[in-house]
Amino acid sequence: MTLAAEPHRAPALPHWQQTPPDLTAAIREIKAALRARIEASGRTVEEVFASVEQRIEARIAEIEADRERGEEVWPVLDYDAIAGGTVAMADLVKLKKRGCLVVRGHFPRKQALAWDADIVDYVERNRFFETYTGPGDDFFGSVGSKPEIYPVYWSRAQMQARQSERMATVQSFLNSFWKHTSDDGTQWFDPDRDALYPDRIRRRPPGTDSAGLGTHCDSGTLDLWMTREYQKAFRHLFDGTVEQYDPWDAAHRTTGPQYPGSTMCSAFRTFQGWTALSDMDADQGVLHTVPIPEIMAYLLLRPLLPDVPEDSMCGVRTNQVFPVTRRWHEVLYRALTPIPDVRAGDSVWWHCDMIHSVAPVENQKGWGNVMYIPAAPWCPRNEKYAASVREAFLTGSSPADFPEEHYERSWEGRFTVDQLNDIGRRGLGLG
């Protein structure tokens, strides 16, 4: 453990660039240091949190008002408007306020359905169901259907979607909402070049009973309070100037470490996302979010209030996702909102900090199939991870962020290096 030098003569924060050996002691130490740093600004922790709470309450009230008027909470844009640069200013403002988006017709419906069929052929041809040994991680293992999340990464369908010009167009559009260059000229990421981040697929058949996924965040765990880079990224939350916090500022997010775990993401994602391979109605066990991108201000300051035990970060621990629970975050559940109905070829996106969940479903109507593809712009953190992605791609292995299942190493029909286009090669750091 070392001390991070900070400006303005504010009390320095301890930081741990690797997981602290004594987590309980580290939590107590960082909470005391954060309180002291905030109080050095002349404000109490309670005053700072009250300012955040007021801001979040206003956002929740706007969401509730939209529902009462029958308006769609989620922004919805046509791909052609994004590609043609004709998105209305009101839609841009709504997207930035809500931090989430459905892209209608991102891919032609016929293409999406063909990809879905191609994935079925790929897994059946390689006897996946005869060799599947069960969920490789505790998180997705909780959904209940078997299997729902396929540990498949290198099918032709997934790679064709990842390296598609249509995907690159939407990723660049979404990246542009972030402040990616600081006033001093530091470029934190390249908005027009994405790293190829491989993730899995979900196939949920009609009639499925699924327990869903609990309300959580994926940005990190204790590292959000404890590493030097995240302390800088969230500097306005920790120095009493919370009104200046901008959830769209990428400064210091693209260079630091993340504590290892079975549900970690080594890459920096501006938006998490998936592409629909089937039609899905909003009441059929779909994604929900709390569409408030600045929600991290609430989540990171909440543990500093006096009702939280000194050795607790409201349930956040290493080696699991960041939990959002009614015990500590009851008010936020009022804003939890499902995606609109989507059709095959649409894509769904949400700001990397946003709270999200997947609703449970009984006797699901229709298929619920998606490919997980985020926006992960080229930056030091993603360039570093790209080296391990290249090796996994070439060998058909499971990527480093995921359980070591490696089903595809010997599979027939796996996407190969000669099938990469320029977007794919750049996304893998191949020049």
C-alpha positions in Angstrom: 0.0 0.0 0.0 1.2 3.5 -0.9 0.0 7.0 -0.7 -1.4 8.8 -3.7 -0.3 12.4 -4.2 -3.3 14.6 -4.7 -3.7 18.3 -5.6 -5.1 21.2 -3.5 -3.4 20.0 -0.3 -6.4 17.7 0.4 -5.6 14.7 2.6 -3.9 11.9 0.6 -5.8 8.7 0.0 -4.3 5.3 0.6 -4.4 3.1 -2.5 -3.9 -0.5 -3.3 -3.1 -1.4 -6.9 -3.6 -5.1 -6.1 -6.3 -6.7 -4.0 -5.5 -5.9 -0.3 -4.4 -8.9 1.7 -6.7 -7.8 4.6 -9.9 -6.5 3.0 -11.6 -5.7 6.2 -8.7 -3.5 7.4 -8.5 -1.8 4.0 -12.2 -1.0 3.9 -12.0 0.6 7.4 -8.9 2.6 6.3 -10.2 3.8 3.0 -13.6 4.9 4.5 -11.9 6.9 7.2 -9.6 8.5 4.6 -12.5 9.3 2.2 -14.5 11.0 5.0 -11.5 13.1 6.0 -10.8 14.1 2.4 -14.4 15.2 1.9 -14.6 17.0 5.2 -11.4 18.9 4.3 -13.5 20.7 1.7 -15.6 22.3 4.4 -18.6 20.0 3.8 -19.7 16.9 5.7 -20.2 13.6 4.1 -24.0 13.9 4.8 -24.1 17.2 3.0 -22.3 15.9 0.0 -24.5 12.8 -0.2 -27.6 15.0 0.2 -26.6 16.9 -2.9 -26.2 13.6 -4.8 -29.5 12.3 -3.5 -31.3 15.4 -4.7 -29.8 15.0 -8.2 -30.8 11.3 -8.3 -34.3 12.0 -7.0 -34.8 14.5 -9.8 -33.8 12.0 -12.4 -36.1 9.4 -10.8 -39.0 11.8 -10.9 -38.4 12.5 -14.6 -38.5 8.8 -15.3 -41.7 8.3 -13.3 -43.3 11.3 -15.1 -42.5 9.7 -18.5 -44.1 6.5 -17.5 -47.3 8.3 -16.3 -47.5 10.1 -19.7 -47.1 6.8 -21.5 -43.8 7.8 -23.0 -40.9 5.5 -23.7 -38.2 5.8 -21.0 -35.5 4.3 -23.1 -34.3 6.3 -26.1 -34.9 4.5 -29.4 -33.1 5.5 -32.6 -33.1 4.0 -36.1 -29.7 2.8 -37.4 -30.1 4.8 -40.6 -30.4 8.1 -38.6 -27.2 7.2 -36.8 -25.3 6.3 -40.0 -26.6 9.3 -41.8 -25.9 11.8 -39.0 -29.5 12.9 -38.9 -30.4 12.1 -35.2 -32.5 14.9 -33.8 -31.0 17.1 -31.1 -33.8 16.1 -28.7 -32.9 12.4 -29.1 -29.2 13.2 -28.4 -30.1 15.0 -25.2 -32.3 12.2 -24.1 -29.6 9.6 -24.8 -27.0 11.5 -22.7 -29.5 12.0 -19.9 -30.6 8.4 -19.8 -27.4 6.7 -20.7 -29.0 3.9 -22.7 -30.3 3.2 -26.2 -32.1 0.8 -28.5 -30.9 0.9 -32.1 -33.7 -0.3 -34.4 -32.6 -2.1 -37.5 -28.9 -2.1 -36.4 -28.7 -5.2 -38.6 -31.3 -6.4 -41.2 -33.7 -8.9 -39.5 -32.8 -11.5 -42.1 -29.1 -11.2 -41.2 -29.8 -11.6 -37.5 -31.9 -14.7 -37.9 -29.3 -16.2 -40.2 -26.6 -15.6 -37.5 -28.9 -17.3 -35.0 -29.3 -20.3 -37.2 -25.5 -20.4 -37.9 -24.8 -20.5 -34.1 -27.1 -23.4 -33.7 -25.4 -25.3 -36.6 -21.9 -24.4 -35.1 -22.7 -25.8 -31.6 -24.6 -28.8 -32.8 -22.0 -29.8 -35.4 -19.4 -29.7 -32.6 -21.5 -31.7 -30.1 -21.6 -28.9 -27.6 -24.6 -30.2 -25.7 -23.0 -33.7 -25.4 -19.8 -32.2 -23.9 -21.3 -29.2 -21.9 -20.3 -29.6 -18.2 -22.4 -26.8 -16.7 -21.9 -23.1 -15.8 -18.3 -22.1 -15.4 -19.1 -19.2 -13.1 -21.5 -18.7 -10.1 -23.1 -15.5 -11.5 -24.6 -16.8 -14.8 -25.0 -20.2 -13.2 -27.8 -18.7 -11.1 -30.2 -18.1 -14.0 -31.6 -21.6 -13.8 -32.0 -22.7 -17.4 -29.4 -25.2 -18.8 -27.6 -23.8 -20.6 -28.7 -20.2 -21.1 -25.3 -18.6 -21.5 -23.2 -20.5 -24.0 -19.4 -20.2 -23.4 -18.9 -19.7 -27.2 -16.8 -16.8 -28.5 -15.4 -17.5 -31.9 -18.3 -18.5 -34.2 -18.6 -16.9 -37.6 -21.8 -15.1 -36.5 -20.2 -13.4 -33.5 -17.0 -12.4 -35.4 -18.9 -11.1 -38.4 -21.1 -8.9 -36.2 -18.1 -7.7 -34.2 -16.1 -6.6 -37.2 -19.1 -5.3 -39.2 -19.0 -1.7 -40.4 -22.5 -1.3 -39.0 -21.3 -2.3 -35.6 -18.3 0.1 -35.9 -20.7 3.0 -36.9 -22.8 2.5 -33.8 -19.8 2.1 -31.5 -18.2 5.3 -32.7 -21.5 7.1 -32.3 -21.8 5.9 -28.7 -18.1 6.6 -27.9 -18.6 10.2 -29.0 -20.8 11.0 -26.0 -17.8 10.6 -23.8 -15.2 13.3 -23.1 -12.2 11.3 -24.4 -9.6 14.1 -24.5 -8.8 16.2 -21.4 -8.2 19.9 -21.5 -4.4 19.3 -21.2 -4.5 17.3 -24.5 -4.4 13.8 -22.9 -6.3 11.4 -25.1 -7.9 8.7 -23.0 -9.2 6.7 -25.9 -9.8 6.7 -29.7 -13.6 7.0 -30.2 -13.3 5.7 -33.8 -11.5 2.5 -33.1 -12.9 -0.2 -31.0 -11.1 -3.2 -29.4 -12.7 -6.5 -30.3 -14.0 -7.6 -26.9 -15.2 -11.2 -27.1 -18.2 -12.2 -25.0 -20.6 -15.0 -24.9 -24.1 -15.7 -26.4 -27.5 -16.2 -24.7 -30.0 -18.6 -26.1 -33.2 -19.0 -24.1 -35.9 -21.3 -25.7 -39.6 -20.9 -25.5 -41.2 -22.3 -22.4 -38.1 -21.5 -20.3 -38.4 -20.7 -16.6 -35.4 -18.5 -15.7 -34.5 -16.9 -12.4 -33.0 -13.9 -14.1 -30.1 -11.9 -12.7 -30.1 -9.6 -9.7 -29.7 -5.9 -9.8 -26.0 -5.0 -10.1 -23.2 -3.0 -11.8 -20.2 -4.3 -13.8 -17.8 -1.4 -13.5 -15.7 -3.0 -10.8 -15.8 -3.8 -7.1 -13.6 -2.5 -4.2 -11.1 -1.2 -6.8 -13.5 1.7 -7.5 -12.6 3.1 -4.1 -9.2 1.7 -3.6 -7.1 2.0 -6.8 -5.2 5.3 -7.6 -6.7 5.6 -11.1 -10.3 5.2 -10.0 -9.8 7.6 -7.1 -8.7 10.1 -9.7 -11.6 9.2 -12.1 -14.1 9.8 -9.2 -12.1 12.7 -7.7 -15.2 15.0 -7.5 -17.0 12.4 -5.5 -14.2 12.1 -3.0 -13.1 15.8 -2.6 -16.4 17.5 -1.8 -17.0 18.9 -5.3 -19.6 16.4 -6.3 -21.6 18.9 -8.4 -18.7 18.8 -10.9 -18.9 15.0 -11.3 -19.4 14.0 -15.0 -20.2 10.4 -15.7 -19.2 10.9 -19.3 -15.6 11.9 -18.5 -13.2 9.1 -19.4 -10.2 10.6 -17.6 -8.1 8.0 -15.7 -10.6 5.2 -16.4 -8.6 3.7 -19.3 -5.2 3.1 -17.7 -5.7 1.5 -14.3 -6.0 -2.1 -13.0 -9.1 -4.0 -11.9 -9.1 -6.5 -9.1 -9.2 -10.0 -10.5 -12.3 -12.1 -10.2 -14.6 -14.5 -12.0 -16.9 -11.7 -13.2 -14.3 -9.0 -14.0 -13.9 -7.0 -17.2 -10.3 -6.2 -18.1 -11.5 -3.8 -20.8 -12.8 -0.3 -20.5 -16.3 -0.2 -22.0 -18.1 3.0 -22.7 -21.3 1.1 -23.2 -22.3 -2.5 -22.5 -24.4 -4.0 -25.2 -26.0 -6.9 -27.0 -27.5 -7.6 -30.4 -30.9 -9.4 -30.6 -31.0 -12.6 -32.6 -34.7 -13.1 -31.9 -37.8 -11.0 -31.1 -38.3 -10.3 -27.4 -41.2 -8.6 -25.7 -40.6 -6.3 -22.7 -42.4 -8.7 -20.3 -40.4 -11.8 -21.2 -37.5 -11.8 -18.8 -35.6 -8.9 -20.5 -32.9 -6.5 -19.4 -33.9 -3.7 -17.0 -31.7 -0.7 -16.1 -31.8 2.3 -13.8 -31.3 4.8 -16.6 -29.3 7.3 -14.7 -25.6 7.4 -15.8 -24.5 9.5 -12.8 -25.7 6.7 -10.4 -22.1 5.9 -9.4 -22.1 9.1 -7.3 -24.8 7.6 -5.2 -23.3 4.1 -5.0 -19.8 5.1 -4.1 -20.8 7.6 -1.4 -23.6 5.6 0.2 -21.2 3.4 2.3 -19.7 6.4 4.0 -23.0 7.2 5.8 -23.2 6.4 9.5 -25.8 3.6 9.1 -23.4 1.4 7.2 -21.0 -0.8 9.3 -17.4 0.4 9.2 -16.2 -2.9 7.6 -18.9 -2.8 4.9 -19.2 -1.2 1.5 -22.9 -2.0 1.2 -22.2 -5.6 0.3 -19.5 -4.9 -2.3 -16.7 -7.5 -2.2 -14.1 -8.8 -4.6 -14.7 -11.7 -7.0 -18.4 -10.8 -7.6 -20.4 -8.2 -9.4 -21.3 -4.9 -7.6 -24.6 -5.7 -5.8 -27.4 -3.1 -5.7 -29.9 -4.1 -2.9 -33.1 -2.9 -1.4 -31.3 -2.8 2.0 -29.0 0.0 1.0 -30.4 1.4 -2.3 -34.2 1.1 -2.0 -35.0 4.4 -3.7 -33.2 3.4 -6.9 -35.5 0.6 -7.6 -38.3 3.1 -8.4 -36.4 3.9 -11.6 -35.7 0.3 -12.7 -37.1 0.1 -16.3 -37.3 -2.7 -18.9 -36.1 -2.3 -22.4 -38.9 -1.8 -25.0 -39.9 -4.7 -27.2 -37.1 -5.6 -29.5 -36.8 -7.5 -32.8 -34.1 -9.6 -34.3 -31.4 -7.2 -35.6 -32.0 -4.5 -33.0 -29.2 -3.7 -30.5 -29.4 -2.6 -26.9 -26.8 -0.4 -25.1 -26.3 1.0 -21.6 -23.6 3.2 -20.0 -20.9 1.1 -18.3 -21.7 2.4 -14.8 -25.4 1.8 -15.0 -27.4 -0.5 -12.7 -29.0 -3.3 -14.6 -30.7 -6.7 -14.1 -32.5 -9.4 -16.0 -36.1 -10.1 -14.9 -37.2 -13.6 -14.1 -39.6 -15.3 -16.5 -41.9 -18.4 -16.4 -42.9 -20.2 -19.5 -41.2 -17.7 -21.8 -43.0 -16.9 -25.0 -40.7 -17.1 -28.0 -36.9 -17.3 -28.0 -34.6 -14.9 -26.1 -31.3 -14.9 -28.0 -28.6 -12.3 -28.0 -24.9 -11.8 -28.8 -23.1 -9.7 -26.2 -21.0 -7.0 -28.0 -20.0 -3.8 -26.1 -18.4 -0.5 -27.2 -14.8 -0.8 -26.0 -12.7 1.9 -27.6 -9.0 1.6 -28.2 -7.0 2.8 -25.1 -4.1 1.6 -23.0 -6.2 -0.8 -20.9 -7.9 -2.3 -24.0 -4.7 -2.5 -26.0 -3.1 -4.5 -23.1 -6.1 -6.9 -23.0 -6.0 -7.3 -26.8 -2.8 -9.3 -26.5 -4.6 -12.1 -24.6 -7.6 -11.8 -26.9 -5.4 -12.5 -29.9 -4.0 -15.6 -28.3 -7.4 -16.9 -27.4 -8.7 -16.2 -30.9 -5.9 -18.0 -32.6 -6.2 -21.1 -30.3 -10.0 -21.1 -29.9 -9.6 -20.6 -26.1 -11.9 -18.9 -23.7 -10.8 -15.3 -23.3 -8.9 -14.3 -20.1 -11.9 -12.6 -18.5 -14.0 -15.7 -18.6 -13.9 -19.2 -17.0 -11.3 -21.5 -18.5 -13.7 -23.8 -20.4 -12.1 -23.8 -23.9 -14.8 -25.7 -25.7 -13.9 -24.4 -29.1 -10.2 -25.3 -29.4 -10.9 -28.3 -31.6 -14.2 -27.1 -33.1 -14.9 -27.2 -36.8 -16.1 -24.0 -38.5 -14.4 -21.6 -36.0 -13.7 -18.2 -37.4 -10.1 -17.9 -38.7 -7.6 -15.2 -39.0 -7.8 -15.1 -42.8 -11.5 -14.1 -42.4 -10.7 -10.9 -40.5 -11.3 -7.6 -42.3 -9.6 -4.3 -41.5 -12.0 -3.6 -38.6 -11.3 -7.0 -37.1 -7.6 -6.7 -37.5 -7.5 -3.3 -35.9 -9.7 -4.5 -33.1 -7.3 -7.3 -32.3 -4.2 -5.0 -32.6 -3.0 -6.6 -35.7 -2.3 -3.4 -37.6 
